[in-house]
C-alpha cells in the first residue's frame, strides 16, 4: 500500500515545472491584459473567466448576451494569450 502512495505523489521536479509553467502563464496573461491587444469586452470576459472563475454561461447571464458571444470573445483572447505565452 505504501508503494502505491509514493507512486502517485508527483516528484519535486514535476511540481517545480508545474509551478514554473503556472507562473509563466500568469505573466503571459498580465502581459496580454496590458498589451492593448484585447478589446474592452474581451478583457472584461477574460478576467471574469480566468481570474474569477465564472463560466461562459454565468458571464452571458451577467451581461445579458448569448453564451456563444462570450465563448467567441474568450477564444480570441486565448489565441492571443498563446502567442504571448510562446514568445
N, C-alpha and C positions, 0 to 999 in steps of 0.2 A: 504494500500500500504506500509506503514512503517513496518508493521509486516512482510511482505514478504522480505523486505530488511534485516531486522535483522535476520530472519531465515536463509537466505542464506549466511550470513557472518560467517566465521569459528570462533570458540571460541578461546580465548587466549591459552587454554590448547592444542587445536588441532594444533595451529600454533607453539607452543613450541615443541611439539612432532615431528612435521614435520621438524623443524629446527634441532632438535637433530638427527633425522634419516639421514638428508642430511649431517650433519657433520660426523656422523659415516660412511656413505657411502664414503665420500671423504677421510677420514682417511684410510679406507679399500683399496681404490683404490691406494693411495700413498704407502701403505704398500705392496700391490701386485707389484707395479712397482719397488720397492726397494728390493723385496724378491729374485729376480733371478728366479722366477718360470715361467716367460714368456720368450719365445724366442724373439729375436730382432724384428722379423716380427710381432709377437703378440703384443709386447709392442708398436711398431710404430702405428699399426692399432687401438689398444685400445685408445691411446692418440688422434689420429685423429678423432675417432668416439665419444668417451665420453667427451673429453675435448674441442675439436674444433668443434664438431657438424657435421662432414662430414657424409654423408650417405654411405652405403656399395657400392653403385653404384659409388659415387664420388671417394672413395678410390680406387676401382678397376680401374677406368679410370686413375687416377693419377699414379698408379703403373703398369698399363698395364697387369693386371691379370683379371681372371674371377671373377665376383661378388661372386660366391659361395666360392671361396678361402678366400675372405675377411670375409664372413659370418662365415665360419668354424673357422677361427682364433678368431673372436670375441666371438663365442660360447664357445670355450675352455677357453678364458680369463675370460668370465663371470662365468663359473663354478668355476674357481679358486678364483675369486672375492667373490663369495657366500660363499665359505669355510672360507675365511678370515673374511668376514662380520659376520658370525655366531659365530666366536670364541669369 
